[in-house]
Amino acid sequence: MEWSDPSTFSLMPRASATGSSLPAYAKNTEQPCARVVALGQLRVDVVTDRVLLFRIGVAGLALMRLSPDGSNEDIEAALAKLVAIAPPDTGHVDLLPEVDAATGYREWSGTYDAPGNPLIALEESPVVALINQLKPGLAIDIAAGTGRHARRLAALGHRVLAVDSSAAMLAPLRAVAGVTTVVGDMTALPAPTASCDLAVCSLALTHASVLGPPMAEIARVLRPGGEAILSDVHPMIAATGGMAFYRNAAGEQRFVRNHVHWGVGVLGRLCLRRSSRQGVL
Ligand SMILES: C[S@@+](CC[C@H](N)C(=O)[O-])C[C@H]1O[C@@H](n2cnc3c(N)ncnc32)[C@H](O)[C@@H]1O
């Protein structure tokens, strides 16, 4: 059910490709005990079937989108997908606990780059198109992870500083020519003021509970006229329970929280116009 699971996205109608108070399930780590609700043929245990509930919710969103003016065929297809949602195997428990970013990305690092992540498929081509337009210089990849963008930047001739709070995520980048990896936090970047020509931060700002500190750091490390390429999940995704879902080595579904930052759900290129070294975004 993680965003890397295309079956979750396939519940949404195609057109949908396109306060952080969140459902209480996030805190649900209590010992399982049955509390079953029947939805037609489907029996849902509201304590242990949290993944199933999310999938039903995504299917419901698809139907909401289609209800005003979707074609009868699309609505029938969405209903068929809703009906086809399978309950988990008997005895399977999917409590969906929340973990912090350090734990989550340490556990996820080994499988993060597995093929088929539709979020990355959506994000990669517009970000790469922006990256390709820039002249080589000193680039900082903030929350670089396993280094999708850092590798490309290095291949294009940039000198790259790849920063991430997870040593495990950075590990595959260590031997890449042209890339220096540093374990560090996006709220205290390990780079001098006005030192970078380019800052890239992809799919990570949503993990910050408050945007001010990482954004101030991006403004600080960029030279006057430097550029930032920032991508993230749309706040609607986070607001409707879309978290950074993954499975740990034991196969348990967990998530790192995506915080809701209304007004920032954009994929864009910011040209930073700074009149001084301490200019503002
Ligand atoms: C979804 S991954 C994105 C990785 C990479 N930018 C990409 O697009 O593939 C989010 C990354 O943010 C990192 N991260 C989360 N909070 C962070 C923080 N406060 N400072 C630095 N990195 C952080 C995680 O360790 C993880 O590698």
The ligand as an SDF file (V2000), in Angstrom:
LIG
                    3D

 27 29  0  0  0  0  0  0  0  0999 V2000
   11.4830   10.3840    0.4620 C   0  0  0  0  0  0  0  0  0  0  0  0
   13.1980   10.4270    0.7960 S   0  0  0  0  0  0  0  0  0  0  0  0
   13.7580   11.4420   -0.5620 C   0  0  0  0  0  0  0  0  0  0  0  0
   15.1860   11.1280   -0.9240 C   0  0  0  0  0  0  0  0  0  0  0  0
   15.6540   11.7830   -2.2110 C   0  0  0  0  0  0  0  0  0  0  0  0
   15.6530   13.2330   -2.0830 N   0  0  0  0  0  0  0  0  0  0  0  0
   14.7650   11.3540   -3.3510 C   0  0  0  0  0  0  0  0  0  0  0  0
   13.9980   12.1900   -3.8360 O   0  0  0  0  0  0  0  0  0  0  0  0
   14.8260   10.1890   -3.7280 O   0  0  0  0  0  0  0  0  0  0  0  0
   13.2710   11.5900    2.1520 C   0  0  0  0  0  0  0  0  0  0  0  0
   14.6900   11.7440    2.6700 C   0  0  0  0  0  0  0  0  0  0  0  0
   14.6940   12.8180    3.6090 O   0  0  0  0  0  0  0  0  0  0  0  0
   15.6130   12.4970    4.6270 C   0  0  0  0  0  0  0  0  0  0  0  0
   15.3050   13.3480    5.7770 N   0  0  0  0  0  0  0  0  0  0  0  0
   14.1800   13.3560    6.5260 C   0  0  0  0  0  0  0  0  0  0  0  0
   14.2350   14.3060    7.4500 N   0  0  0  0  0  0  0  0  0  0  0  0
   15.4440   14.9190    7.2800 C   0  0  0  0  0  0  0  0  0  0  0  0
   16.1090   16.0000    7.9330 C   0  0  0  0  0  0  0  0  0  0  0  0
   15.5180   16.6530    8.9590 N   0  0  0  0  0  0  0  0  0  0  0  0
   17.3120   16.3810    7.4990 N   0  0  0  0  0  0  0  0  0  0  0  0
   17.9130   15.7280    6.4740 C   0  0  0  0  0  0  0  0  0  0  0  0
   17.3430   14.6920    5.8210 N   0  0  0  0  0  0  0  0  0  0  0  0
   16.1210   14.3030    6.2210 C   0  0  0  0  0  0  0  0  0  0  0  0
   15.4040   11.0160    4.8530 C   0  0  0  0  0  0  0  0  0  0  0  0
   16.4690   10.4010    5.5330 O   0  0  0  0  0  0  0  0  0  0  0  0
   15.2330   10.5250    3.4030 C   0  0  0  0  0  0  0  0  0  0  0  0
   16.4610   10.1270    2.8440 O   0  0  0  0  0  0  0  0  0  0  0  0
  1  2  1  0
  2  3  1  0
  2 10  1  0
  3  4  1  0
  4  5  1  0
  5  6  1  0
  5  7  1  0
  7  8  2  0
  7  9  1  0
 10 11  1  0
 11 12  1  0
 11 26  1  0
 12 13  1  0
 13 14  1  0
 13 24  1  0
 14 15  1  0
 14 23  1  0
 15 16  2  0
 16 17  1  0
 17 18  1  0
 17 23  2  0
 18 19  1  0
 18 20  2  0
 20 21  1  0
 21 22  2  0
 22 23  1  0
 24 25  1  0
 24 26  1  0
 26 27  1  0
M  CHG  2   2   1   9  -1
M  END
$$$$
